[in-house]
Amino acid sequence: GRPVPPPQTGWERLSELWRRDERQRYPEETVNIVKSAFTGGVAGWLYGGLPAFKQGRKAFIEGSHGELFQNRADAVQSAHRAGLRSFIRYGWRWSWRVAVFVTIFNTVSTGLSVYRNKTTISNFASAGGVTGALFRMHLGLQGLAGGFVFGTVFGIPAGGLLMIMQKLGGETLQEKRNRERRELYEQKLAEWQSRLTVTELLGQTESDVQGGPEMEREGE
C-alpha cells in the first residue's frame, strides 16, 4: 500500500521514540539518552570515588601507626585496599544519582523537543526544573521549590551548550530527524509509485494478450 507519511502530531512523534525501525534500531534520540546516562554514571563515579579513594587511603595510614605489617608492600597494599573500598562505596553513591539526574533531564528535554517539533532553551529549562524538583521533593515544599529553581538555572546553560554543539554540526538533532523522516518517506513514495506503474503496465499487457485470441476467434 501507499507509504505512511511521517508523524504529524506530537503524540505520534513521542510514540515513535520507543519503536524500532525497519532495521530493528531505536531512534538516535533514544540511543543518546542511554549513552548520556552511562556517561553520567561514569563521571559521577569518578567525581565521588577519586576524592574518597585519597581520603580513605589517608585515613588508613593515619590510623594504622600501631599496626604490624609483614613488610612495606603489605602496608601499601592494605592502604590501597582501604582506598579502593572508599572509591567503590562513595563512587557508587554519586554514580547512580548523576545517572538518574542525567536520564530524567535528557528524557524530559528530548520529549519536549520531539512533541513541540523544535529545540529551544525553554525545553532544557523546563527539563532542569522538573529534574531538580523531583530530586528535592523529599525535603518538602521548600525543597521542591528550591530544586525547581536550581534545575531551571542549571538547564539554561546546559541546553545552550548542547544547542551550540548541535549547530556546529550544521543542524539540531530535531532538524536532522525531520530531514531523515522526509527523505525516507519520499524514497518509499517513489518506490511505491514505481511499483504501481509496473503493475499497471503488466495488467495492460495481460489484457492485450488475452484480447488477441478473442479477436481471432470472432474473426473465424
Backbone torsions as a table, in degrees:
resi	resn	phi	psi	omega
1	GLY	NA	178.5	-179.4
2	ARG	-64.1	136.3	-179.9
3	PRO	-58.6	145.3	178.7
4	VAL	-77.0	129.3	-179.9
5	PRO	-67.3	162.4	178.2
6	PRO	-57.8	153.2	179.8
7	PRO	-58.5	137.1	-176.0
8	GLN	-103.1	-28.9	-177.0
9	THR	-101.7	162.6	-179.8
10	GLY	-63.2	-39.8	-179.2
11	TRP	-67.0	-36.7	177.2
12	GLU	-64.0	-40.9	178.9
13	ARG	-68.2	-36.7	178.1
14	LEU	-65.4	-44.4	-179.5
15	SER	-63.9	-28.4	179.5
16	GLU	-69.3	-21.9	-179.4
17	LEU	-61.4	-29.7	-173.0
18	TRP	-108.1	15.4	177.7
19	ARG	-112.1	144.0	176.4
20	ARG	-82.7	152.4	178.9
21	ASP	-86.9	-166.9	-177.6
22	GLU	-64.8	-23.9	178.1
23	ARG	-94.7	14.3	179.2
24	GLN	61.5	36.1	177.8
25	ARG	-115.0	142.6	176.0
26	TYR	-79.5	156.5	178.6
27	PRO	-58.1	155.8	-178.2
28	GLU	-60.7	-35.5	179.4
29	GLU	-60.9	-42.7	180.0
30	THR	-66.6	-41.8	178.6
31	VAL	-63.2	-38.4	179.3
32	ASN	-65.2	-34.5	177.4
33	ILE	-62.4	-44.3	179.7
34	VAL	-66.1	-43.2	179.7
35	LYS	-63.0	-42.9	-179.1
36	SER	-66.9	-34.2	176.9
37	ALA	-63.9	-43.4	178.5
38	PHE	-64.4	-45.1	179.6
39	THR	-62.6	-42.2	178.2
40	GLY	-62.9	-38.9	178.4
41	GLY	-63.2	-43.4	178.8
42	VAL	-65.2	-44.4	179.7
43	ALA	-62.5	-41.6	178.5
44	GLY	-64.5	-38.9	179.2
45	TRP	-64.1	-43.1	178.7
46	LEU	-67.1	-40.1	-178.3
47	TYR	-63.4	-42.5	-179.3
48	GLY	-88.3	-28.1	-173.4
49	GLY	-82.2	-39.7	-177.1
50	LEU	-63.7	-48.6	175.4
51	PRO	-61.9	-36.4	179.6
52	ALA	-66.7	-35.2	177.8
53	PHE	-62.4	-48.1	179.5
54	LYS	-62.9	-42.7	-178.5
55	GLN	-67.5	-41.1	179.5
56	GLY	-65.5	-39.0	178.7
57	ARG	-67.7	-40.8	178.9
58	LYS	-65.3	-42.4	179.9
59	ALA	-64.7	-36.6	178.9
60	PHE	-65.7	-43.8	-178.9
61	ILE	-64.4	-42.0	-179.2
62	GLU	-68.2	-29.7	-177.2
63	GLY	-96.9	4.4	-175.9
64	SER	-116.1	24.7	-179.1
65	HIS	-65.3	-30.0	-177.5
66	GLY	-91.6	-1.3	-178.4
67	GLU	-86.1	153.3	179.1
68	LEU	-104.9	134.6	177.9
69	PHE	-121.8	154.6	-178.9
70	GLN	-64.3	-41.1	179.6
71	ASN	-160.1	-177.8	-178.1
72	ARG	-65.8	-36.8	179.6
73	ALA	-63.6	-39.0	178.7
74	ASP	-63.6	-40.2	178.8
75	ALA	-65.3	-42.4	179.5
76	VAL	-64.6	-42.9	179.5
77	GLN	-64.1	-39.4	178.3
78	SER	-63.8	-40.4	177.9
79	ALA	-65.1	-39.8	179.0
80	HIS	-67.0	-38.4	178.5
81	ARG	-64.3	-38.5	177.1
82	ALA	-64.7	-42.5	177.3
83	GLY	-64.9	-37.8	-179.7
84	LEU	-66.0	-39.5	177.2
85	ARG	-60.8	-41.7	177.7
86	SER	-67.1	-37.9	179.0
87	PHE	-60.5	-45.1	-179.0
88	ILE	-68.6	-44.5	-175.3
89	ARG	-65.1	-55.0	-175.7
90	TYR	-80.4	-27.6	175.4
91	GLY	-64.3	-40.4	178.8
92	TRP	-64.8	-39.0	-179.8
93	ARG	-60.2	-41.6	178.8
94	TRP	-77.1	-35.0	-174.9
95	SER	-61.1	-52.5	-175.3
96	TRP	-69.4	-31.6	178.8
97	ARG	-67.1	-46.1	179.6
98	VAL	-65.4	-40.8	-179.9
99	ALA	-62.0	-43.8	179.4
100	VAL	-66.8	-42.3	179.2
101	PHE	-59.9	-48.2	-178.8
102	VAL	-64.7	-39.5	-179.2
103	THR	-64.3	-46.7	179.8
104	ILE	-63.7	-45.2	-178.9
105	PHE	-59.6	-48.6	-177.8
106	ASN	-70.5	-34.6	179.1
107	THR	-65.5	-44.5	-179.3
108	VAL	-68.6	-46.1	-178.7
109	SER	-65.2	-40.9	177.5
110	THR	-65.5	-42.3	178.7
111	GLY	-61.1	-42.3	178.5
112	LEU	-65.8	-42.4	179.6
113	SER	-63.6	-41.2	180.0
114	VAL	-69.4	-43.3	-178.1
115	TYR	-64.9	-44.0	-178.7
116	ARG	-83.8	-11.3	179.4
117	ASN	62.2	33.1	175.1
118	LYS	-161.8	152.4	-179.2
119	THR	-106.7	118.0	-179.0
120	THR	-135.0	164.1	177.5
121	ILE	-62.2	-34.8	-178.4
122	SER	-62.0	-30.6	176.7
123	ASN	-62.5	-44.1	-178.8
124	PHE	-73.0	-36.7	177.0
125	ALA	-63.1	-43.7	178.2
126	SER	-64.5	-42.0	179.1
127	ALA	-62.8	-42.0	177.4
128	GLY	-63.6	-41.1	178.8
129	GLY	-63.5	-44.1	178.9
130	VAL	-63.7	-44.7	-178.8
131	THR	-64.6	-46.2	178.9
132	GLY	-62.2	-40.1	179.0
133	ALA	-64.6	-40.6	179.5
134	LEU	-64.4	-36.5	-177.8
135	PHE	-75.4	-22.5	-176.7
136	ARG	-111.8	4.5	-175.6
137	MET	-66.4	-22.9	179.3
138	HIS	-69.9	-11.6	178.8
139	LEU	-91.8	6.0	178.7
140	GLY	94.5	-169.5	-175.9
141	LEU	-62.9	-39.8	179.9
142	GLN	-65.3	-41.7	177.1
143	GLY	-66.4	-36.1	177.8
144	LEU	-62.2	-45.8	-179.9
145	ALA	-66.9	-42.5	179.2
146	GLY	-63.5	-40.8	178.0
147	GLY	-65.2	-36.8	178.9
148	PHE	-65.2	-44.5	-179.7
149	VAL	-65.4	-46.0	-179.9
150	PHE	-61.0	-44.7	-179.6
151	GLY	-63.9	-38.8	179.1
152	THR	-64.7	-44.6	178.7
153	VAL	-63.0	-38.2	178.3
154	PHE	-69.7	-38.0	-174.8
155	GLY	-67.7	-31.3	-176.7
156	ILE	-65.0	-54.9	178.8
157	PRO	-68.3	-34.7	178.6
158	ALA	-63.5	-43.7	177.6
159	GLY	-65.7	-40.1	177.7
160	GLY	-61.1	-41.2	179.2
161	LEU	-65.0	-42.9	179.2
162	LEU	-63.8	-40.1	-180.0
163	MET	-67.0	-38.6	178.0
164	ILE	-63.8	-42.5	179.6
165	MET	-63.7	-39.3	178.5
166	GLN	-68.7	-40.1	-180.0
167	LYS	-65.4	-31.7	177.3
168	LEU	-63.1	-26.0	176.7
169	GLY	-81.6	-2.0	176.9
170	GLY	105.7	-24.4	-179.2
171	GLU	-162.5	154.5	177.3
172	THR	-74.7	167.4	-179.5
173	LEU	-62.6	-36.7	179.6
174	GLN	-68.9	-40.8	176.8
175	GLU	-63.4	-40.1	177.6
176	LYS	-63.6	-42.8	179.8
177	ARG	-63.1	-43.5	179.2
178	ASN	-64.1	-40.8	178.6
179	ARG	-63.4	-44.4	-179.7
180	GLU	-65.0	-38.6	176.8
181	ARG	-61.6	-46.1	-177.7
182	ARG	-64.5	-44.2	-179.3
183	GLU	-65.2	-40.6	179.4
184	LEU	-65.2	-41.0	179.6
185	TYR	-65.6	-42.7	178.8
186	GLU	-63.5	-37.9	178.6
187	GLN	-65.6	-46.4	179.2
188	LYS	-64.5	-37.9	179.7
189	LEU	-65.4	-41.7	178.3
190	ALA	-64.1	-40.7	178.2
191	GLU	-65.0	-41.2	179.5
192	TRP	-64.3	-43.5	178.7
193	GLN	-64.2	-36.6	178.0
194	SER	-64.9	-45.4	178.2
195	ARG	-63.2	-38.5	179.7
196	LEU	-63.3	-40.8	178.6
197	THR	-64.3	-43.8	179.2
198	VAL	-62.4	-41.5	179.4
199	THR	-62.6	-41.7	178.4
200	GLU	-64.7	-40.3	178.6
201	LEU	-64.8	-41.9	178.5
202	LEU	-63.3	-40.9	178.6
203	GLY	-63.8	-40.8	178.8
204	GLN	-65.7	-41.5	179.0
205	THR	-63.1	-42.0	179.6
206	GLU	-63.7	-38.8	178.3
207	SER	-65.0	-40.7	179.0
208	ASP	-64.4	-40.4	-179.7
209	VAL	-65.2	-42.5	179.2
210	GLN	-69.5	-32.1	-179.2
211	GLY	-71.6	-26.4	-179.4
212	GLY	-61.6	-55.3	179.1
213	PRO	-60.6	-35.6	179.8
214	GLU	-63.8	-39.6	178.2
215	MET	-67.5	-34.2	178.3
216	GLU	-65.9	-42.2	178.9
217	ARG	-64.4	-38.6	179.0
218	GLU	-66.4	-34.8	179.2
219	GLY	-68.2	-34.5	177.6
220	GLU	-70.3	NA	NA
